């Protein structure tokens, strides 16, 4: 049997497919399972034992049709590949629910359901069942050693994923700096700022506002996604906006403090089967203002982020640091070596 799974972007969405890949392999143990994504995201799936081949949209020329195409993107861009399958199933996004919640604040979601579980519904006819594990990133020994090499002494490490593609999903940098200063005054920790090149200016602003910079390491824009994953694997706890690196940290079962501004849990993007504390401003009648985020607050007050308590954030991070300990990943049971 030959199966093609399609998810073209982005970091978080692709990582949330990894429980589906595991479930497909468990159901069809002898199947060839291929994955199609955009070139920049291929590295997220490297080493995944469920996959036979990872294709990108630049080099995809299959020699024969697939028995099953699993479209977890379900867009115009992914639809053109449906012809490659003898049978095709699609993830049902239920965008009408998002539309009602964003525009009329009418909530048709009935309890929390992860995007992973929504992905899995498309495979119900094939009796593909999810297990109890979370997302996965498979790192080799060299990559793991790279992440470990950045630790100094015995101080706990807090990784801070401060970026996000859209403004309304980003906690203000001056608030990050203020909260981190309070943490450092009370706790002997190291802080790692993690993000891509597009996040580097925000990291610079955070660092510029810190009085004591020796405990703050700015790695934004300096490492690949896999190197960033290796660093998350060796952090003790993670403070994150609603961003792809949040799901990457979840793959390593890191205790997390998650900040939701314009995001809401109904959209299904909380960390999957990983410990977290969610900080959000509940009861704000303009929230959510978008299901993906905006480049500016449409009300100009940005209360969904600015009203998150710094003291509450500091307390939540301290709890996460106490929870860190040695998790399954670090114990070797889920070391994800490839």
Secondary structure, DSSP 8 states (H G I E B T S, - for coil): -EEEEE----HHHHHTTHHHHHHHHHHSTT-EEEEEE-GGGGGGGTT-TT-SEEEETTS---SS-BSEEEESS-SHHHHTTGGGBSSEEE----HHHHHHHHHH------S---HHHHHHHTTGGGT----S------B-HHHHHHHHTT--TT-EEEEEE---SSGGGS--HHHHHHHHHHHHHH--EEEEE---GGGHHHHHHHHHT-S--TTEEE-TTSS-HHHHHHHHHT-SEEEEESSHHHHHHHHTT-EEEEE-SS--GGGS-S-SSS-EEEE--TT-TT--S-SS--SS-TTSS-HHHHTS-HHHHHHHHHHHHHH-S--HHHHTTT--B-
